[in-house]
Amino acid sequence: MTNLVRSERNVNAEQLEQMAHGAGFIAALDQSGGSTPGALALYGIPRDAYDSDDEMLSLMHAMRERIVTNPAFTGDRILAAILFEDTIDRRFAGSDAAKYLWGEKHVVPFVKVDKGLAPEENGARCMNPMPELDALLDKAIAKGVFGTKMRSFIHLANPVGVQAVVDQQFEIALSILEKGLVPILEPEIDIASPDKQVAESLLRDALVKGLDELTGDQRVMIKLTLPERDDYYVPLIEHPRVVRVVALSGGYTRDQANERLVRNHRMIASFSRALTEGLNVDMSDDGFTAELSSAIEEIYAASIT
């Protein structure tokens, strides 16, 4: 065994320990092509400020780079960051993005691997096919990425739709686990669902069944919409196949998401829009740092209950 292999395995063990037991939360910086225009608009960059997808992605990367290189953004309060695929091909402060996160900030890097959502069937949207998944996973490993994230969407409490989402999530998770990466399963439930609480019940049962079928040392993370019943996902948090259960903000404001998160003990945040809420491209460096640090502190406090 070479020193390089030993070093990589030691880093993975340290990263796994941080993800399983560290105090803090995950910064979701994985806005995709579809959600990027809205994220940029909230940041103060309107849709008429760029003429192509390349310009749009470059502007989005500049926003991400300003966040992750900020002195407020460190592993003291942020356990991990989820990146968009485009980001792992770019650099932060002159270093490969994923390696910068761990090497300079002690923040564990993940990458979003899904290719968006398929049309709705039975009240749910599974993920689009991922024919290039294997190549992306190999690239992620080479870039120093620890794990992945993939999102589905549940609108209605339809048992067929919920089960289809969960089955697909676990099917792809097995391929990711075979590569030695830790997958985050994200079967999001619409916060505006007319039967959200029933959908949560169906989802929890399906996830427990899927977890029970994992074997050997297979372990996953799960990212979920904050539930209507406090501590409803404790059975998932305590499942031996689960590294961590994290919460998405899902359209809630930061205050709303934090208020719900505080009531769901041992669940930690994995916020995107709620994290960047209030940041603006025209802020001074001092103003940007103050706003970002305040957001991080609020989300951190809600995540350590």
C-alpha angles and dihedrals in degrees: 000000000000125000088246093058092045090050093050092049091049091051091049091051091050091047092049090052090050092050094046101043111009123119111240142052144269122262108219105211096157103110106161131213091277097051098035098085091056092046091050092047091054087049090056100262110117124211092254091060093082134041104200144031089252091057090046093051092047091053090048091050091051089055092049092046091052089053100046096042092050114111090237091062107082142128090259089085105004116067098184146351128221113218133198115244091249089057097059087059090056136065139247114209090343097309131099105277098238094043091048091055094055100030098045105022104025088233117142113237124227129174131214108237106177122102098218133275132313120225116288119273125174091356096306141085118222121198124276116254115282106209093164096048095112092054092046092051091050090050091048091053091050090050093053098254117161102199149349141240131211128181133212126173132227119194104166136033093249111147092211094052095044092049092048090054093048094045091053092046092054093042092057092038089062091057090050093048090052088062092054094251126127112237125213109212111209114187096167119201116213109251087216095053110135090222101031096145093053090047089053091054092050091046096049092051093048092048093050090052091050093048091050089058095057114105142202113002095335112143131169141185123232128211116199143174111259106267132239092232116059116247090004092143097053091111088060094044090053096044111117091227093059123090094186141338113224133187130232120211092225097191098320115127116250092259092049093046094047092048091054093042093055088060093052104072120212091011112117131202127261097178130171113168092023089056096050095040109129097018116125133188092230096055119118115247090254092048092047092050093048093050094045094046091051091050092048092049093050093049092043092052091051091048099056098060 
